[in-house]
């Protein structure tokens, strides 16, 4: 396990300060606010720690309400909505400076057998044949060195590899609103299923709106031709997976309108199992 992954796991390991109340630290991201994936992952940790160990997260629905302050801790309060025979529901609210910045509802289920089918995994190259983030980013002379270093620092804990050029790598002409990345943690994790779900939640906010940018030939926040932020985020965890093994994040954008863009995606294990479905809407505005 590299030092960056160790630091990320520490960041996601919340302090319990009272029953149903947790406190997490925060840090800045590529943009000068708390990374949305961090808040979502921490909120899921808080919710998951109030749930019996035999119940695993199967869905979450979240809203980003305010930008997080990277210089202040975040307090998470968990409401125990329901404990049924098969399902458990929790609601978590993240608070900074006395105001909510994020809300999450999550549902957990005991394992049971049932009907089984899935959409097949799309074609994608072997991740071992693709350049690493460092190899790709250091080849972009048009990006300021400070931006490159922020990207690399934000992704030190995660081995994330684009199948094609990312929006900030080639922009100016519209492309197919479809993007693929492979990702895994830069080191082995223990076997706690919640930890793997939390790490996938963290990564899921990194690239999901890329396909919106591709449709309009925009480079994104890295080159300053759009401004934006996540609005809401939903995930469904279908089948077991490990975040320390390669996962294909297949993303597309069906719509952008009214200053908002929608991204939807499926995450597959390397052997083709559909592990997760994701949908996110974000603010995507062209600067005046």
Beta strands, then each sheet from edge to edge (+ up, - down):
strand 1: 15-18
strand 2: 21-24
strand 3: 55-64
strand 4: 74-83
strand 5: 87-96
strand 6: 99-110
strand 7: 158-162
strand 8: 178-185
strand 9: 227-237
strand 10: 247-257
strand 11: 260-269
strand 12: 274-285
sheet 1: 1+ 2- 4+ 5- 6+ 3- 9+ 12- 11+ 10- 8+ 7-
end
